[in-house]
Each structure stands twice: as structure tokens, then as C-alpha cells.
Amino acid sequence: SYDAERGVLKEIQTLTTLPHEVREGYSTAEAQVHPSGKFLYGSNRGHDSIAIFSIDPSSGKLTAVGHQPTGGKTPRNFAIDPTGQFLLAENQGSDTIVVFRIDPKTGELKATGHVVEVPNPVCVKFLDPTKR
């Protein structure tokens, strides 16, 4: 949790971003909270997945929702569009960006079928066209 008045972080929970049967040889590269504040996502390099958690609004604690394969290798980064409808997974090891639709009720991801081939993608950001 974060105490804004004192500028202090406090650990309230420790979880793995991997399935319980997977233990070693993988690492998380990116973590982001959904614009609604209801979900947390984390990319797993090596396991090539996005971990999905729901966030309890009163305690801030996380509950595992599941894992979504990224459709490529080494998901270095991902981006959630400002509307919270889509997540783009940048698969650095397979030169692809894969687009997923986000379920607004569960936070689960579903592949849209849109795949962009781009050399070595490591970071994508959404820009607000009204702020130039």
C-alpha cells in the first residue's frame, strides 16, 4: 500500500506471477494496473504469458485470475489502451505485437487475431492526440 502523506510504501502481500507448477527460470518484466483500478497485469518472460490479478478495492490485495499466453516469445513490455479495452503484448523474442481484448468484468484477455510484425519490440505507449 502507499501512504501519500508520508510518501511510504508498505508491503501487504507477496505473490508469484507464474502458475504454481512453474517455479524457476522465468522473470517478470512489466506490471501495470488497469485504468479502472480493478486489475493488475504482469508479463512473464520465459513463460511467455501475462499474469492477471483482480484487486480488492478495500484492502488492495490481489487474487489470481489466470494467465494468458502472449502468442509470442519474451513479452518484454505491454501497453493497456487508455479506454481499458485492449492490451498490446510486445513479444521481443518473436518480433510481434499481439492485441488482446480485455473483459471489463473479469480482466481476462482474449486474443483479437491482430498481430503486428515489428523487429525487436520492447515498448509501446499510447499517446493522447489532444495533448500535443
GUKE-611573 format. One record per atom (N, C-alpha, C): residue number from 1; atom name; x negated, y, z. Coordinates in pm, whole numbers, m for minus. Example, Ala and Ser with C-alpha at 12.3 -4.5 7.8 and 13.67 -1.06 7.14 Angstrom:
! GUKE-611573
@num 1 atomo N east m1319 north m569 up 780
@num 1 atomo CA east m1230 north m450 up 780
@num 1 atomo C east m1320 north m330 up 780
@num 2 atomo N east m1285 north m225 up 708
@num 2 atomo CA east m1367 north m106 up 714
@num 2 atomo C east m1290 north 3 up 787
//
This chain:
! GUKE-611573
@num 1 atomo N east m84 north m117 up 0
@num 1 atomo CA east 0 north 0 up 0
@num 1 atomo C east m89 north 124 up 0
@num 2 atomo N east m31 north 236 up m34
@num 2 atomo CA east m107 north 360 up m42
@num 2 atomo C east m43 north 467 up 45
@num 3 atomo N east m122 north 525 up 134
@num 3 atomo CA east m78 north 636 up 218
@num 3 atomo C east m125 north 765 up 151
@num 4 atomo N east m33 north 833 up 83
@num 4 atomo CA east m67 north 952 up 5
@num 4 atomo C east m115 north 1067 up 93
@num 5 atomo N east m63 north 1078 up 213
@num 5 atomo CA east m103 north 1187 up 302
@num 5 atomo C east m248 north 1173 up 347
@num 6 atomo N east m290 north 1051 up 374
@num 6 atomo CA east m427 north 1027 up 421
@num 6 atomo C east m521 north 982 up 310
@num 7 atomo N east m466 north 948 up 192
@num 7 atomo CA east m550 north 900 up 82
@num 7 atomo C east m613 north 765 up 111
@num 8 atomo N east m537 north 676 up 176
@num 8 atomo CA east m591 north 548 up 220
@num 8 atomo C east m514 north 433 up 156
@num 9 atomo N east m590 north 335 up 106
@num 9 atomo CA east m531 north 210 up 55
@num 9 atomo C east m535 north 105 up 165
@num 10 atomo N east m430 north 23 up 173
@num 10 atomo CA east m425 north m85 up 271
@num 10 atomo C east m382 north m213 up 200
@num 11 atomo N east m461 north m319 up 217
@num 11 atomo CA east m426 north m447 up 156
@num 11 atomo C east m306 north m506 up 228
@num 12 atomo N east m206 north m548 up 149
@num 12 atomo CA east m88 north m611 up 209
@num 12 atomo C east m69 north m755 up 162
@num 13 atomo N east m146 north m794 up 57
@num 13 atomo CA east m125 north m927 up 2
@num 13 atomo C east m240 north m961 up m92
@num 14 atomo N east m275 north m1089 up m99
@num 14 atomo CA east m374 north m1138 up m195
@num 14 atomo C east m311 north m1253 up m271
@num 15 atomo N east m311 north m1244 up m404
@num 15 atomo CA east m252 north m1347 up m490
@num 15 atomo C east m346 north m1378 up m605
@num 16 atomo N east m331 north m1495 up m662
@num 16 atomo CA east m402 north m1527 up m785
@num 16 atomo C east m315 north m1487 up m904
@num 17 atomo N east m380 north m1450 up m1014
@num 17 atomo CA east m307 north m1421 up m1137
@num 17 atomo C east m298 north m1544 up m1226
@num 18 atomo N east m355 north m1655 up m1179
@num 18 atomo CA east m358 north m1778 up m1258
@num 18 atomo C east m257 north m1880 up m1203
@num 19 atomo N east m216 north m1975 up m1287
@num 19 atomo CA east m132 north m2084 up m1236
@num 19 atomo C east m209 north m2159 up m1126
@num 20 atomo N east m138 north m2220 up m1033
@num 20 atomo CA east m202 north m2286 up m919
@num 20 atomo C east m297 north m2397 up m959
@num 21 atomo N east m272 north m2465 up m1071
@num 21 atomo CA east m359 north m2574 up m1113
@num 21 atomo C east m490 north m2523 up m1176
@num 22 atomo N east m499 north m2395 up m1205
@num 22 atomo CA east m620 north m2336 up m1265
@num 22 atomo C east m693 north m2259 up m1156
@num 23 atomo N east m823 north m2288 up m1138
@num 23 atomo CA east m894 north m2225 up m1027
@num 23 atomo C east m1018 north m2146 up m1066
@num 24 atomo N east m1099 north m2194 up m1160
@num 24 atomo CA east m1229 north m2131 up m1182
@num 24 atomo C east m1253 north m2100 up m1329
@num 25 atomo N east m1348 north m2008 up m1352
@num 25 atomo CA east m1394 north m1979 up m1487
@num 25 atomo C east m1313 north m1875 up m1562
@num 26 atomo N east m1225 north m1805 up m1492
@num 26 atomo CA east m1141 north m1705 up m1558
@num 26 atomo C east m1147 north m1575 up m1478
@num 27 atomo N east m1113 north m1465 up m1545
@num 27 atomo CA east m1114 north m1337 up m1475
@num 27 atomo C east m1003 north m1247 up m1526
@num 28 atomo N east m957 north m1158 up m1439
@num 28 atomo CA east m855 north m1061 up m1476
@num 28 atomo C east m924 north m936 up m1529
@num 29 atomo N east m870 north m880 up m1638
@num 29 atomo CA east m932 north m761 up m1697
@num 29 atomo C east m850 north m636 up m1674
@num 30 atomo N east m720 north m645 up m1673
@num 30 atomo CA east m633 north m527 up m1667
@num 30 atomo C east m515 north m557 up m1577
@num 31 atomo N east m468 north m457 up m1506
@num 31 atomo CA east m345 north m467 up m1427
@num 31 atomo C east m267 north m338 up m1445
@num 32 atomo N east m136 north m352 up m1467
@num 32 atomo CA east m50 north m234 up m1486
@num 32 atomo C east 88 north m258 up m1426
@num 33 atomo N east 143 north m151 up m1371
@num 33 atomo CA east 280 north m154 up m1321
@num 33 atomo C east 372 north m106 up m1433
@num 34 atomo N east 483 north m176 up m1451
@num 34 atomo CA east 585 north m139 up m1550
@num 34 atomo C east 639 north 0 up m1516
@num 35 atomo N east 678 north 80 up m1617
@num 35 atomo CA east 731 north 214 up m1590
@num 35 atomo C east 848 north 218 up m1491
@num 36 atomo N east 924 north 109 up m1481
@num 36 atomo CA east 1036 north 104 up m1386
@num 36 atomo C east 990 north 85 up m1243
@num 37 atomo N east 863 north 42 up m1226
@num 37 atomo CA east 812 north 12 up m1093
@num 37 atomo C east 853 north m125 up m1042
@num 38 atomo N east 924 north m203 up m1124
@num 38 atomo CA east 977 north m332 up m1080
@num 38 atomo C east 881 north m449 up m1101
@num 39 atomo N east 782 north m433 up m1191
@num 39 atomo CA east 697 north m546 up m1229
@num 39 atomo C east 550 north m504 up m1235
@num 40 atomo N east 462 north m603 up m1211
@num 40 atomo CA east 319 north m585 up m1228
@num 40 atomo C east 271 north m691 up m1325
@num 41 atomo N east 184 north m651 up m1417
@num 41 atomo CA east 128 north m741 up m1516
@num 41 atomo C east m24 north m742 up m1502
@num 42 atomo N east m86 north m858 up m1529
@num 42 atomo CA east m231 north m869 up m1526
@num 42 atomo C east m279 north m959 up m1637
@num 43 atomo N east m385 north m918 up m1709
@num 43 atomo CA east m437 north m1001 up m1818
@num 43 atomo C east m543 north m1097 up m1764
@num 44 atomo N east m537 north m1222 up m1809
@num 44 atomo CA east m631 north m1326 up m1767
@num 44 atomo C east m720 north m1365 up m1884
@num 45 atomo N east m847 north m1324 up m1877
@num 45 atomo CA east m943 north m1365 up m1980
@num 45 atomo C east m980 north m1510 up m1955
@num 46 atomo N east m998 north m1586 up m2062
@num 46 atomo CA east m1031 north m1727 up m2049
@num 46 atomo C east m904 north m1811 up m2048
@num 47 atomo N east m810 north m1778 up m1961
@num 47 atomo CA east m681 north m1846 up m1959
@num 47 atomo C east m592 north m1792 up m2071
@num 48 atomo N east m628 north m1674 up m2122
@num 48 atomo CA east m559 north m1610 up m2235
@num 48 atomo C east m409 north m1594 up m2210
@num 49 atomo N east m381 north m1527 up m2098
@num 49 atomo CA east m241 north m1509 up m2059
@num 49 atomo C east m221 north m1374 up m1991
@num 50 atomo N east m95 north m1338 up m1978
@num 50 atomo CA east m55 north m1223 up m1898
@num 50 atomo C east 22 north m1279 up m1778
@num 51 atomo N east m25 north m1247 up m1658
@num 51 atomo CA east 46 north m1286 up m1536
@num 51 atomo C east 156 north m1183 up m1510
@num 52 atomo N east 271 north m1231 up m1467
@num 52 atomo CA east 387 north m1144 up m1444
@num 52 atomo C east 432 north m1159 up m1299
@num 53 atomo N east 448 north m1045 up m1232
@num 53 atomo CA east 494 north m1043 up m1093
@num 53 atomo C east 610 north m945 up m1080
@num 54 atomo N east 705 north m978 up m993
@num 54 atomo CA east 806 north m879 up m955
@num 54 atomo C east 755 north m809 up m829
@num 55 atomo N east 796 north m684 up m811
@num 55 atomo CA east 752 north m604 up m697
@num 55 atomo C east 872 north m579 up m606
@num 56 atomo N east 860 north m619 up m479
@num 56 atomo CA east 966 north m592 up m382
@num 56 atomo C east 967 north m442 up m353
@num 57 atomo N east 1080 north m374 up m376
@num 57 atomo CA east 1082 north m228 up m361
@num 57 atomo C east 1064 north m179 up m217
@num 58 atomo N east 1097 north m261 up m119
@num 58 atomo CA east 1083 north m215 up 20
@num 58 atomo C east 946 north m245 up 79
@num 59 atomo N east 890 north m362 up 47
@num 59 atomo CA east 761 north m400 up 107
@num 59 atomo C east 643 north m379 up 12
@num 60 atomo N east 670 north m375 up m118
@num 60 atomo CA east 562 north m366 up m216
@num 60 atomo C east 497 north m500 up m245
@num 61 atomo N east 544 north m606 up m180
@num 61 atomo CA east 484 north m738 up m202
@num 61 atomo C east 526 north m793 up m338
@num 62 atomo N east 437 north m877 up m391
@num 62 atomo CA east 458 north m936 up m523
@num 62 atomo C east 510 north m1078 up m513
@num 63 atomo N east 591 north m1116 up m612
@num 63 atomo CA east 636 north m1254 up m629
@num 63 atomo C east 603 north m1294 up m771
@num 64 atomo N east 536 north m1409 up m787
@num 64 atomo CA east 500 north m1456 up m921
@num 64 atomo C east 626 north m1488 up m1000
@num 65 atomo N east 633 north m1434 up m1122
@num 65 atomo CA east 742 north m1462 up m1215
@num 65 atomo C east 698 north m1569 up m1313
@num 66 atomo N east 572 north m1560 up m1360
@num 66 atomo CA east 522 north m1657 up m1455
@num 66 atomo C east 400 north m1607 up m1529
@num 67 atomo N east 365 north m1680 up m1636
@num 67 atomo CA east 250 north m1648 up m1720
@num 67 atomo C east 293 north m1658 up m1865
@num 68 atomo N east 249 north m1564 up m1945
@num 68 atomo CA east 280 north m1563 up m2088
@num 68 atomo C east 150 north m1574 up m2167
@num 69 atomo N east 132 north m1680 up m2249
@num 69 atomo CA east 15 north m1684 up m2336
@num 69 atomo C east 14 north m1561 up m2427
@num 70 atomo N east m105 north m1506 up m2450
@num 70 atomo CA east m115 north m1383 up m2528
@num 70 atomo C east m119 north m1405 up m2678
@num 71 atomo N east m120 north m1530 up m2722
@num 71 atomo CA east m122 north m1556 up m2866
@num 71 atomo C east m257 north m1530 up m2928
@num 72 atomo N east m361 north m1523 up m2847
@num 72 atomo CA east m496 north m1500 up m2895
@num 72 atomo C east m596 north m1533 up m2786
@num 73 atomo N east m720 north m1488 up m2806
@num 73 atomo CA east m827 north m1518 up m2710
@num 73 atomo C east m882 north m1391 up m2647
@num 74 atomo N east m912 north m1402 up m2520
@num 74 atomo CA east m976 north m1296 up m2441
@num 74 atomo C east m895 north m1167 up m2439
@num 75 atomo N east m779 north m1168 up m2374
@num 75 atomo CA east m700 north m1045 up m2363
@num 75 atomo C east m769 north m944 up m2271
@num 76 atomo N east m842 north m856 up m2331
@num 76 atomo CA east m923 north m758 up m2258
@num 76 atomo C east m835 north m653 up m2190
@num 77 atomo N east m734 north m610 up m2260
@num 77 atomo CA east m652 north m498 up m2217
@num 77 atomo C east m510 north m523 up m2267
@num 78 atomo N east m417 north m448 up m2217
@num 78 atomo CA east m283 north m447 up m2274
@num 78 atomo C east m223 north m310 up m2248
@num 79 atomo N east m118 north m279 up m2320
@num 79 atomo CA east m52 north m150 up m2304
@num 79 atomo C east 99 north m172 up m2299
@num 80 atomo N east 165 north m100 up m2209
@num 80 atomo CA east 310 north m102 up m2200
@num 80 atomo C east 360 north 30 up m2256
@num 81 atomo N east 453 north 23 up m2351
@num 81 atomo CA east 500 north 148 up m2410
@num 81 atomo C east 577 north 229 up m2306
@num 82 atomo N east 584 north 362 up m2321
@num 82 atomo CA east 646 north 447 up m2219
@num 82 atomo C east 792 north 414 up m2188
@num 83 atomo N east 864 north 353 up m2282
@num 83 atomo CA east 1003 north 316 up m2257
@num 83 atomo C east 1014 north 188 up m2175
@num 84 atomo N east 904 north 113 up m2164
@num 84 atomo CA east 904 north m12 up m2089
@num 84 atomo C east 963 north m129 up m2165
@num 85 atomo N east 984 north m114 up m2296
@num 85 atomo CA east 1044 north m221 up m2376
@num 85 atomo C east 943 north m319 up m2433
@num 86 atomo N east 818 north m272 up m2454
@num 86 atomo CA east 719 north m355 up m2523
@num 86 atomo C east 586 north m356 up m2449
@num 87 atomo N east 517 north m469 up m2460
@num 87 atomo CA east 380 north m484 up m2412
@num 87 atomo C east 296 north m529 up m2529
@num 88 atomo N east 183 north m463 up m2552
@num 88 atomo CA east 91 north m499 up m2659
@num 88 atomo C east m33 north m559 up m2595
@num 89 atomo N east m63 north m685 up m2627
@num 89 atomo CA east m180 north m754 up m2573
@num 89 atomo C east m294 north m747 up m2673
@num 90 atomo N east m407 north m689 up m2631
@num 90 atomo CA east m524 north m678 up m2717
@num 90 atomo C east m614 north m798 up m2693
@num 91 atomo N east m619 north m889 up m2791
@num 91 atomo CA east m697 north m1011 up m2781
@num 91 atomo C east m833 north m989 up m2846
@num 92 atomo N east m930 north m948 up m2765
@num 92 atomo CA east m1062 north m913 up m2814
@num 92 atomo C east m1130 north m1030 up m2885
@num 93 atomo N east m1114 north m1151 up m2833
@num 93 atomo CA east m1184 north m1267 up m2888
@num 93 atomo C east m1126 north m1322 up m3016
@num 94 atomo N east m1005 north m1281 up m3054
@num 94 atomo CA east m944 north m1332 up m3177
@num 94 atomo C east m903 north m1220 up m3273
@num 95 atomo N east m944 north m1096 up m3241
@num 95 atomo CA east m921 north m982 up m3331
@num 95 atomo C east m773 north m958 up m3362
@num 96 atomo N east m689 north m968 up m3259
@num 96 atomo CA east m545 north m946 up m3280
@num 96 atomo C east m485 north m862 up m3167
@num 97 atomo N east m379 north m792 up m3202
@num 97 atomo CA east m292 north m727 up m3104
@num 97 atomo C east m155 north m791 up m3123
@num 98 atomo N east m102 north m851 up m3017
@num 98 atomo CA east 25 north m923 up m3024
@num 98 atomo C east 130 north m843 up m2946
@num 99 atomo N east 247 north m825 up m3008
@num 99 atomo CA east 353 north m744 up m2948
@num 99 atomo C east 456 north m834 up m2880
@num 100 atomo N east 489 north m800 up m2754
@num 100 atomo CA east 589 north m873 up m2676
@num 100 atomo C east 701 north m778 up m2636
@num 101 atomo N east 824 north m829 up m2631
@num 101 atomo CA east 937 north m755 up m2577
@num 101 atomo C east 946 north m789 up m2428
@num 102 atomo N east 972 north m688 up m2345
@num 102 atomo CA east 983 north m707 up m2201
@num 102 atomo C east 1130 north m717 up m2161
@num 103 atomo N east 1166 north m825 up m2092
@num 103 atomo CA east 1302 north m839 up m2040
@num 103 atomo C east 1318 north m742 up m1923
@num 104 atomo N east 1411 north m646 up m1930
@num 104 atomo CA east 1423 north m545 up m1825
@num 104 atomo C east 1472 north m599 up m1691
@num 105 atomo N east 1534 north m718 up m1691
@num 105 atomo CA east 1585 north m775 up m1566
@num 105 atomo C east 1483 north m864 up m1496
@num 106 atomo N east 1409 north m944 up m1575
@num 106 atomo CA east 1316 north m1040 up m1516
@num 106 atomo C east 1169 north m1001 up m1529
@num 107 atomo N east 1138 north m912 up m1623
@num 107 atomo CA east 999 north m876 up m1650
@num 107 atomo C east 929 north m973 up m1742
@num 108 atomo N east 996 north m1083 up m1778
@num 108 atomo CA east 934 north m1183 up m1864
@num 108 atomo C east 906 north m1125 up m2003
@num 109 atomo N east 807 north m1184 up m2069
@num 109 atomo CA east 765 north m1140 up m2202
@num 109 atomo C east 808 north m1239 up m2307
@num 110 atomo N east 849 north m1188 up m2423
@num 110 atomo CA east 886 north m1274 up m2535
@num 110 atomo C east 817 north m1218 up m2660
@num 111 atomo N east 743 north m1305 up m2729
@num 111 atomo CA east 672 north m1263 up m2850
@num 111 atomo C east 773 north m1216 up m2954
@num 112 atomo N east 742 north m1104 up m3018
@num 112 atomo CA east 830 north m1049 up m3121
@num 112 atomo C east 798 north m1104 up m3259
@num 113 atomo N east 681 north m1167 up m3272
@num 113 atomo CA east 636 north m1213 up m3403
@num 113 atomo C east 546 north m1112 up m3473
@num 114 atomo N east 534 north m993 up m3415
@num 114 atomo CA east 447 north m890 up m3473
@num 114 atomo C east 304 north m909 up m3421
@num 115 atomo N east 213 north m930 up m3514
@num 115 atomo CA east 71 north m945 up m3483
@num 115 atomo C east m7 north m853 up m3574
@num 116 atomo N east m94 north m772 up m3515
@num 116 atomo CA east m177 north m680 up m3592
@num 116 atomo C east m320 north m731 up m3585
@num 117 atomo N east m381 north m750 up m3702
@num 117 atomo CA east m521 north m791 up m3706
@num 117 atomo C east m609 north m667 up m3706
@num 118 atomo N east m698 north m660 up m3607
@num 118 atomo CA east m789 north m546 up m3593
@num 118 atomo C east m919 north m598 up m3530
@num 119 atomo N east m1034 north m555 up m3581
@num 119 atomo CA east m1159 north m606 up m3527
@num 119 atomo C east m1181 north m566 up m3380
@num 120 atomo N east m1206 north m664 up m3295
@num 120 atomo CA east m1251 north m643 up m3159
@num 120 atomo C east m1166 north m543 up m3078
@num 121 atomo N east m1034 north m562 up m3070
@num 121 atomo CA east m953 north m465 up m2995
@num 121 atomo C east m982 north m474 up m2845
@num 122 atomo N east m1007 north m360 up m2784
@num 122 atomo CA east m1035 north m359 up m2640
@num 122 atomo C east m946 north m263 up m2562
@num 123 atomo N east m882 north m167 up m2630
@num 123 atomo CA east m798 north m72 up m2557
@num 123 atomo C east m700 north m5 up m2653
@num 124 atomo N east m573 north m3 up m2615
@num 124 atomo CA east m470 north 68 up m2690
@num 124 atomo C east m398 north 158 up m2591
@num 125 atomo N east m370 north 280 up m2632
@num 125 atomo CA east m296 north 375 up m2549
@num 125 atomo C east m182 north 433 up m2630
@num 126 atomo N east m69 north 458 up m2565
@num 126 atomo CA east 43 north 526 up m2629
@num 126 atomo C east 29 north 675 up m2603
@num 127 atomo N east 47 north 754 up m2708
@num 127 atomo CA east 39 north 899 up m2695
@num 127 atomo C east 178 north 960 up m2700
@num 128 atomo N east 199 north 1063 up m2623
@num 128 atomo CA east 325 north 1136 up m2624
@num 128 atomo C east 317 north 1242 up m2732
@num 129 atomo N east 394 north 1228 up m2841
@num 129 atomo CA east 384 north 1323 up m2952
@num 129 atomo C east 428 north 1465 up m2915
@num 130 atomo N east 498 north 1479 up m2803
@num 130 atomo CA east 541 north 1613 up m2761
@num 130 atomo C east 431 north 1688 up m2686
@num 131 atomo N east 325 north 1617 up m2649
@num 131 atomo CA east 215 north 1680 up m2575
@num 131 atomo C east 90 north 1681 up m2661
@num 132 atomo N east 71 north 1788 up m2733
@num 132 atomo CA east m47 north 1797 up m2820
@num 132 atomo C east m143 north 1898 up m2769
//
